[in-house]
């Protein structure tokens, strides 16, 4: 029978010999050897006792406990050891308001006491932790062998993985993962990669490069003949700090560094920035600030009477710095300050953010949203996600998710209250759209639940969303009271939200293949209904060809149309690629798996073909937002090419893969910053490696086919698949 450890040994996760009157550890360290911690009620799979037997056992243990308590009392009264005085002066845990737990028998295992529960003890409160007890960090080995009754976060305490992005962590201790030769991921991972019933790996949150699983490495190696496909590229991935070239100010945590913080520029410079933003068509896509309300922010930031320690003034300064960082990223420089550094402005906004978080305000919400958008446009998805999460909490606190904005009449002028509600609602929709996009890109749960929001579209949203370019209407559309067009379609983002909930949430991961196919068909019907509601001039199509004619639109309209096409094709691929998790793919047991995967591949082809057509129309400032879609399409086409190297469309897919590196380079219409160059170099190498492996897979399959023909062996016998799934 296993002995029970004393309180000191138990807290330090060390073995206790349970000697009397004190164990070896307590005797050598002159500590009180006590057994005062609550008895664990956790049962480790032992047979259940009847209530009668449990009651009898409880009576016996109580008698033994009373005898033991009397013996210890007599021993303490007679003993005069030096350690006794120290024990009397040592602080004891505070008495619990409820009935004190019974004293255990010395050397008795707490798990042996667990069958002695009565009906009353089942409803007793959880044990109270002793926060006054000393704590010594234990080694990993000690932690692994400990049997704490409250091991929160362990697989025993919870068998449900609440985020699909953490599914790989949940199985990290499995034999398959332990034997995997894949290099350890550099940073957090997300978005498990499946194709044709295979788990191929996970994607890094920092750079989007897949880390192949053992199954993925074996599959790609078997198809291409390469010993360690992509392993060198993934293993050579630098750390997050060196990869992004993080600004030193972002990593500095000392308060002394704040003394070098940049002061606000002259007020006239900020007002010029506001005028530039108000007259730029980009404002209709991201209406980040309201001109009238932002002038009040400027007044608060430059109010000398408020002082630098004022929360309102600090929030206003942070909002101005974040606003100027976004403008400098889009090269909107005022004439009086042509050398504005976007990174310096973002650093200053981040410095002020801890003070801004003391109080939720419109300026604080705008600061977090602008920083999230700034890092999203730089391709720094992890930073963007953090600021986005804070912005979501602020938005919910301010009630933007349920704010109702009444439409203005023809002759009604907006007052301050209406402007505040209107801008708050615009911020909600921008944050909502970003939330669903980030969720699908990362595989992480969205921060906004649709059931907690008023999903009523802005007044006349559909009418103004796809209106043709009319020069006479441009001044009206640039007004702060106009309906924002946003880079995508709000209705499409609602389908994204349902896509994650139905196909990629933790609950969706437990669905059967038949349930998965049913939900895919339902989402596909909803997506097709949305597509048919879009006017023909903006309507995307699944099967796109390069000769498709393009309309002559203004730059904001081109960006709107291009992002809608990219998001539509990516959503089609995302919905139908979920069938890659079906375990019955190879057995053709579920109807619709083959056709669903074919739709995902076709949508990926259309993404690359469309990118070829509009590559010179893309705005350089949104490069990192747009490059994600071709990268996702390239990976799906690569997987399909390896799965079906003898497919009739294999030559088409090879041509798309071979032209992908040049396509990615042509999408860069602006000069990249230093921290973007390393990220871009890794993406270029990854795309080039996929193209090389795709060619190797097709060449290997064709050589095996010719060999089989020479010996009279069919390709299927050799294991070469000619269709999408053979």
N, C-alpha and C positions, 0 to 999 in steps of 0.2 A: 504494500500500500504506500502510495507516494506521500511524503511528509509535507506539511504545510509550512511555507516560508513565513518568517516574521515580517513585520511592516518594513523595516529598513532594507532587508534583502529583497523584498518584493518590489520596492520602489526602484532599486538599482538593477533589477533584473539579474541577480546573481544567485548562485545556489546556496541554500541555507541548510545547515546540518540539524537545525531544530533542537540543539542541545539545551539542557536546563542547568542553571536558571537563565543563562544567556547563551546565544549561539556564538560560534567562533568569531564571526565578523563583528558583532556588537561588543564582544569581550575585548577584542584587540583595539577597537576604536572607541571604547568607553561610551557606548551608546545604549539607551534603554531598549531592551528586547521585548517588544510588545506585539500583541496580536489584536489590535483595536480596529483594523479596517473591516468594513462590512463584509459579510460572507457572500460569496458569489452564488447567485441563484441559477447560473447557466448550467445546462445539462448537456453532456457531450455524447448524445446518442445512446444513453443507457436505458434499460427497460423501465417502463413506467410501473410504479407501485400503486397499489390500491390505497384509497384514503385511510382505511383501517390500519394497514401495515405502516403507512407514513406516520400516522398519529402515534402508534406504539414506538416507532423509531425516534420520533421527536421527544417522547417522554424519557426514553433512555438517554438521549444526548443531553437533555436538560439536567438530568441527575448527574451525569458525568461532568457537565460544565460547572454545576454548583460545587461539586467536590473539588474540582480543579481550582475554582476561584478561592475556596477556603484554604486549600493547601498553599496557594500563592500568597494569600494574605498573611498566613502564619510565617512563611519564609521571609517575606519582606519585613515583618516586624522584628524578627530575630537577627537578620543579616545586618552587618554594619560595614559593608565593603565601601571603598572610596567612590566607586561608581554609583552607589545608591544616592548620595547627595546630589550628584549631577543629574541623576534621573528625576529627582524630586523637583529640581529647578528648571528642567527642560519644559518648554511649552507643550501642552497637550492639545489635541484637536478639540474644537468646541463641541459641546454636547448637542446632539440632534434634538429638535423639538419633539420628534416622535419617539416611540419606544426604542430604547437602545438595543442594538443587536446582541444576541446571546454570545457569551464567551465561547470560543471554540476549544475543542480538546487539543492540547499541545501535540503537534505532530500529525494532526488529523487533516486530510486533504479537503479543501472546500467543496470539491466536486462530489465527495462522498456525502456531504451534508445536504446536497440539493434534493435528494428524494424525500427529505423530511418536510417538504412544504405542505402547508395547510391552505385551505381556501382563502383565509385571511391574508396569508403571506403573499399570495399571488397578486393581490391588489395593492401591495405596499409600494411606496414611492421608490424611485431609483436611488441607488447608493449615492451619498453626498461625497464629492471628492474632497480630499484634504489638501487645500491649496497652501497651507502653511508648512507642509512637509518638504524637506530639502530634496532637490532634484539634481541628479547627475546624469549627463547624457550617456547613453549606452551604445555599444557597438552594434553594427548591423547583425552580427551573429547572435548577440544576446537578444536583440529584438525579434529575430526570426524564430528563436526557440522559446520565447516567452508565451505564456498562455493567459494573457490579461483577459478579464471578463468583459471589458469594455474596449475592445480593439476596433475603434471606429475607422471606417475606410478600408478594412480588410475584406477579402472576398467572403469570409464567413459572416460578416455583419451585413453585407448587402450583395445580392446576386444580380442586381439590375444595374447595368451601365447606363447612366442617364444621358450620355452624349455620344453619338456615333463617332465623334472625333477621338474618343478615348477607348474605343473598342479594342484597338491593338494593345493599349496598356493593360486592359483587363486580362488579356491572354498572354501577357509578357512572360509569365512563368511557365507556360506550357512547354512540353518537350519539343514541339515543332519549332517554336520561337527560339528555344535555347540552342538548337542545332543549326539555326539559320546562319549562313556565312555572311549575311548582309551586314554592312557597317552600321554602327549605331546612328540614329538620326541626329542631325545637328539642330537641336531645339525641338519645340513641340510639333506634333504631326496631326494631320486631320484628313478627312476625306478618303476613306478606304477605297481602293481601286479594285473593281471587279470587272471581269469580262468573260463571257461564255462559261459561267459557273466557276471561275477561278478567282481566288484572292491574289492579286498581283502585288499589292503593297500599299503603302501610304504616301501621302504628299507632305513635304515640309511646309510649315507655316511661313517660313522666312523667304524661301525662294521658289516654291512651287515645283521643285524637282522631286520626282517619285523616289522613295526608298523601297526597293523591291523586297518582297517577302521571299522566304525559301522556295515556296511554290512558284512565285513569279520568276525568280532566277532560273530555276530548273526548266520552266516552260520556255522562256526566251532563249536559253542556252540550247535547248533541244531543237528549237525552230531555226536558229541562226547558225549553229555550230560554233558559237563563241563560248569560251570557257567561263568568263565572268562578265556578262553583259552589263554595262552601265555602272559596274561596281567601282571602277576607278574614278569615274566622275563624281559619284556620290561620296566616296570615301575622301576625296580631295576637297569636299565642300568646307570652306572656312567657317569660322565661328560667326555668329550674328554680328558681333562688334566689328570684326575686320571686313566682313562681307559688305556691309552697308557703309563702312567708313563713318561711324556715328560721330556726330559733332561732339568734341570734348565737353562742351557745356552741358550736353544732355546727360553725361555720365557723372558730372560733378555734383556732389551732394552737400558740400560744405557751405555754410552760410556766408563765409568770407568771400566766396566767389561772387556773391550777389552784389558786392560793392562795385563790380565792373559792369553792372547791368546797363544796357543801353537806355538812354532817356528817350522820351517821346520826341519825334521830330517837331518842327514848327507846325503850329496849328494850320497854317495855310497849306502845308503839304498834305495833311490828312484830308482837308476839304477838297483839294484837287483830286485826290484818290477817289473820294466819294463821287465827284462829278464824272470821272472817267468810268467808274463802275456803272453809274446810273445811265450813261449814254451808250454802253457797250451791249451788243445783242446777247452776250454771255449771261447777262443778268436774267433773261427769261428762262434760261436753262437751270441756273442755280441762283434764285433770288435770296441770297444769304442775308441781306440786310434791307431794311426799309429806310429810305432816304430821310424821312422826317424823324423817325425814331432814332436813327443813327446820329443825327445832329445833336440830339439830347445826350447820347453817349459821349460825343465829343465834348459837349459842355461839361459833363461830369468829370471827364478825364483831365481837363485843363482848368478845373475849378481850384484855385489856389487856397480858397478858404477851407476846403474839405481836408486837405492834408494827404500825405502819401499813405497813411495807415488806414484811411477810410475804406471800408469794404466796397462801397459803391464806386469810389474813384479807382480802386484797384481792379474791380471787374471791368470798368470802362476801359482802362489802359490795356488790360489783357485782350479785350475784344478788338481794340484798334490794332494791336500788334498782330493778332491772328488774321484780321482782315487784310492788313498790308502784306502779310506773307503770301496769302492767296493771290493778291493782285500782282505781286512781284513774280510769282510763278508763271503768270499769264502775260508777263512783260507789259503790264499796265503801269508804266513809270510816270509820275508827274514831272512836268518840265523843270520844276525847281529842285528835284532830287532824282536824277537819272541813274544813280548807282545804288538803288535800294536792294538789299540782300534779303531774299526770302527766308533763308535758313536762320539768319540772325533774328529776324522778326519772330519766327516760330519758336526759337529758343527763349526769347523774352516772354512770350505768351505762356510758355510752359512754366517758367519761373514763377509767374504770378498766379498760376492755376491753384496751388494749395490754398492760397488766401481766398480765391474766388469761391472755392467749394464750401466755405463756411456758411454761405447763404445762397439759396437757389434764386436766380434772377434771369431775366431775359438776356442780359449781357453775358452771364455765365453760360447759358445755353448756347448762345451764338459762338462763344469762344470754343467750347468743346466741339461743336459741329464743324466750325471752320478748321480746327486742327485735325479733326478726323478726315475731312475732305482733302485737306492739304496733303496728308500722308497717303491717302488713297490714290491721289493723282501722282504721287511719287513712287507708287508700287510697294509701299511699306505697309503691307496688309495687317501685320501684327499691331503696329502702333495705331493704325487707323481703327482697328477693332476695339482697342482699349478706350480711346477717346469717344468712340461711338457708344460704347456701353455707358459711359458717364453721361453722355448727352441724352441717351434714352431715359435714364433715371430722372434727370432734370426735366425732360419733356413731360414725363408722366406726373412729376410733382407739380408742375405748373398747369396741369390739366389740358394740355394741348391735344391729347388723344380723344377728348370728348367735347372740345370747344365747338360751338355752332356759330358760324358767321352768317348773319342775314345778308342777302344780296342788296346792294344799293339801288335805289331808283334812279331814273334818268337825270333828275335835277338835284339829287342828294349829294352833299359833300361829306366825305368821311371825317369823323372826329377822332380824337386820340384813342378813345376806348375801342372804336371799330378797327383802327389801324393796328392796335395791339393784338386784338383777337385774330385779325386777318393774317398778320405776320406770324403769330404763334401757330396758326393752322398751316401756313406754308412750311414752317420749320418741321412740323409734324410729318407732312407728306414727304419732304426731302429725307428726313431721318428714317421714315418707314421704308422708302424705296431702297436706301442704302442698307437697311437692316436685312431685307430679304435677299439682296444681291450678295452681301457678305456671308449670309447663312449658306447659300448654295455654293459659294466659292470655297468656303472653309469646311463645310460639313458640320459646323457647330450650331447649336440651337439658336433660333432668333431671339433677340432681346425683347421684342414686342409681340404680344399675343393679340391676334385680331379680335378675339372675343371681348377684349377690354377696351376696344376702340370704336368710335363712331366712324364707320367706313363710308359715309356719304361723300360722294365725289364733290369737288368744288363746283360751284354754280356754273353751268354752261361749259364744263370742262371738255366734253367730247366735241362740242361745236368749235371751240377755239384750238383744240389740240392739233387737228389736221387741216387747218385752214390754209389755203394757198397764199403765197407771198403777194401781198397787196401793199405797195409803198404808202398809200394814203393811210393805212391802218397802223403802220409801224409806230408812230408816236403814242397811239392809244395802247398798243401792246406792251410798250416799254414802261408804262405807268405802274406804280407799286400796287395799284388796285386791280391790275389785270390778272388773268388766270395764268399761272406758271405752266410752261410746257414740260419742264423736267427732261432729263436725257432719255427716259423710257416712257412707258405707259403705266399709270397707276393700276389699271385693271390687269395688266400683265404681271405686275408685282404681287397682286392678290393671288394669282394662280401660282406664282413662285412659293408663296407662303403655304398654300395647300399642298404643293409638291413636296416640300420638306416634311410636312406633318404626315402625309400619307405614304411616302416612299423612303424617307431617310431619317426619321426620328427613331428614338429608342424603341418605341412601340412598333413602328413599321419594320424594324429589323427582325421581329419575332413573327411576322406574317408568313403564311404558307405561300407556295408558288402560285396557287390559284387565286388567293386573295391579292397578291401582288399584281398579277395580270389584270384582275378586275379593276383595281385602282388606277392602273396605267391607262386602261381604256377610258375610264371616267375623266381623268385629267386630259387625255388627248382630245376628247370631245369638247371639253371646256376651252382648251387652247384653240381648237378649230373654230369654235363659235366666236372667240375674240378676233381671230384673224379675219373672218368674214365681215366683222363689224368695222374693220379699218377701211378707209376709202381706197380704191384701186391704186391711186398714185403713190400711196405709202404702204400698201399691203405687201407683206413678205410672202414668199412662196417656198415650199420645201425643196423642190428640185430646181435649183438655180443654174443657169448657164451663163457663161461669160459674155455672150452677145446681148444679154438683156440690157435694154436701153435705160438710161438714167435721166431724171428730170433736171432742169436747170433751176436750182433753188439757192437761197441765201445760205451763208455759212451756218447759222444756227439751225436752219431747217435741214441742211445736209447732215449735221451732227445728230439731230433728232431721228432722221430716217435711218442713218447708218446704225445707231445704237439699237433701234427697234429691230432691225434685221438681225444684228448680232445676238441680241437677247432672245429673239424668237428661235433661231436655229439652236442656240445653246440650251434653251429650255426643252425643245424637242429631244435633243440628244440626252439631256439630263433625265427626262421622264422615261425614255425608252431604254436608256443604259442601265436602269435599275434591274432589268431582267438579267443582267450579268450576275446577279446574286442567286439566281435560280439554280438549284443543284440538279435539276432534271434536264438541263440544257442538252447534255450529250445523249440523253435517252429519248428525246422528243416526246416527253410525257405530258407537257403542258402546251396546249394549243396557243399560238400567238407569240411564243418566245422568239422563233426565227424571224418573223416579220417585224417584231419590235426592235430587235437588234439591227435589222436592216435599215429601219427608219433612223436609228441613232447614227449609223454610219453615213447615210445619205445626208442627214442634216449637217454632219461634220464636213462632208465634201462641199456642201453649199456655203458653209462658213468661209472656207479657204477661197472658193471661187469668188464669192462676194468681196472678200478682202482684196483680191487682185484688182477688182474693178474700181473700188473707191479708195485705194491705198493713198493716193495723192490728195484726197479730200479730207482725210482725217486731220483734226487739229492736234498739233504736237503736244499741247498741254494735257490731253486725255490719252496719251500713248499707253500708259500703264493700265488704264481702265480697259482700253480696247485690245491690247495684246493678249489679254487673258483668253479671249474667245478663240483666236487661232491656235494657241497652245493647247487648249482642251481638245480642239478638233484634231490636231496633229496626233495626240496620244490615242484617240479612239481609232483613227485611220491606221495607225501603226499596229495596234492590237488586232484589228480586223485583218490586216495584211499578214500578220504572223499566223493568225488562226486559219486563214483561207488563202494561202499563197498562190494557188492555181485558179482563183476566181477569175471570171472573164473581165472584171474591173480592176484586176491587180495592176495592170499597166497604168491605168488612170490614177490609182492610189500611189503608185511609185512616182509618177510625175508630180503629184501634189507634194509628196514628201521631199523630193529632190529640190523643188522650187521653194520650199518653206523657209530655209535660211535666208534667201534673198528677200522674200516677202517680209520677214521680220525686220530686216535691216531697212527696207524701204518705208516701213511704218514710222521710223524714227525721224520725224520732221523737225525736231528741235535738238539743240546741243544738250547732251546729258551731263548732269553734274557728276562730281567725283564719286560720290557714294552710289550713284546709279550705274557707273561704268562696270564695276565688279559684278553687280547683279545681272547686267545685260550680257556680259561675257559668259557667265554660266548658262544663261538661256540659249545663247548662240551655240555653245558647245553641245548642249543637250539636244537641240533640234538637229544639228548636224549628225550627232551620233544616232538618233532615231532614223534618220534617212539612210545612214550607212547600214544599220542593222536590218532595216526593211529590205534593202537591196540584197543583203546576204541571205535573208530568209527566202526570198523568191528564187534566187540563184540555186540555193540548196534544194528547194522543192523541185525545181525543173530538172536538176541533175538526177535526183532520185527518180523522177518520173521517167526520164529517158532510160535510166538503168532498168527500171521495172519493165518498160516496154521491150527492152532488149532481151530480158529473161522471161517475158510473158507474165509478169506480175502486175496486178491492177494497182492504181494509186491508193485505193482505199485499203488494200492489204498492207501497203507500206506505211499507212497512217497519214497520208497526205490528203488534205481536204480540198475539194474543188469548189464547193459552195461556201456560203457564209458560215455554215456549221458542218460542212462536209456533205 
